[in-house]
Amino acid sequence: MKCFQKKVHEEEKQIVNRNLKVLGERRQLVTEYWSKIPKIKFYKPKAAFYVYLDISETGMNSDHFSKFTLEKGICLVPGSAFGQTQASGMLNYCRMSFGMTNNQDIKDAAEILTEVLN
């Protein structure tokens, strides 16, 4: 039984390490490509697979911006889902996850937003 448990534990470690590597690569792509998008700011995440995009310079609130991006094929969660009041500050943010996407989609979305926000 111990031998089986050790094997399972090693396989789990390999899966976790592979996933960490993939997410690290995606985080790097987000940082590289999305930091060039005009009117959008964010902090590089240290532990999460999502970023909160400061969209205040776009002139849109989070609901309008997320609808705008959805029309362009980019799905973002409006900050209003995390706080409904202006005092919460979330109306100026959208959340973008890079956990369940691929590298090319990260690049393509950045190019689309760069083009439409210029």
N, C-alpha and C positions, 0 to 999 in steps of 0.2 A: 504494500500500500504506500509506503514512504517513497518508493521509487516512482510510482505513478504520480504522486503528489508533486514530487520534484520536477518531473517532466512537464506536468500541467503548468506549474509555476514558471518554468523557463519559457514555455510557449506564450504564456500571458505577458511576460516581460518583453518578449520579442514583438508582440502585437502592440503593446504600449509604446515601446521605443520607435516602432515604425510609424505609428500615428503621431507621436510627438515630432518626428522628423518631417512628416508631410505637413502638419500644421505650422511648424516653424518656417518651412519654405513658403507656404501661403501667406503667413504673416509678413515675411520679407517682401513678397510681391505687393501686398497691400501697401506696405510702407513706401516701397519704391514708386509704384504707379499712382496710387491714390493721393500721395502728397503733392503731386503735380496738378491736381484738379483745381481750377480757380474757384474761389468763394467757398471752399470746404476745408475745414481744419479738423485734425484729430490727434490724439496721443497714441503712440505705438503701444499696443497692449502687451503686458508682461506675462499674463497667465491665461487670458480668455481667448476664445476663437471668434471674437466679435469686436467691433470698434463702434464707438459713438461718434458720429460725424456732426460737427458743429456746422449747421447750415444757415446760420443767422445772416451771413453776407449775401445769400441768394435772394432775400426779400420774400421768401415763402416760409410758412410755418411747417411743422413736421408732417401734418396731414396732407397739405398741398404738395409738398416736395415728394413724399412717398408715392402719391398718385401720379405725379409728373414722371418720376423714375420708372414706375411700373409700366407706363405707356411706352417707355423706351426699352422695356424688357429687363429692368433691374428691380429686384424686390428688396425693399428696405422696410424695417418696422418703424413706424412713426414714434417719436419720443413721447407723444401724448399717451401711448399705451402704458407708459411708466410713470406718468404724472400729468394730470389734466390742467394744472394751473400754470400761469405765467411765472408765479413765484417759484415753482419747482424747477424752472429752467429747461425742462424737457421739451417744451414746444419748439425750441431751437435746435433740436437734435433728432437724428435718425440713427437706428442701429443697423449695422451691416454685419452679417455673419459670413465667415469664410470657412466654416467647419464642413459644410456639405456642398461644396462647389469644386470646380477644378481651376487649375492655374490659368488656362486660357480665358475662362469667364471673368476672372479677376481683372485681367489685362483689358479684355473687350469692354467691360463695364466702365473702367477708368477712361478709356478712349472715347466712349460715347458721352460720358459726362463732361469730359474736357471740351469736346466739340460743342455741346449744347449750352454750356455755361460760359463760354468765351464771349 
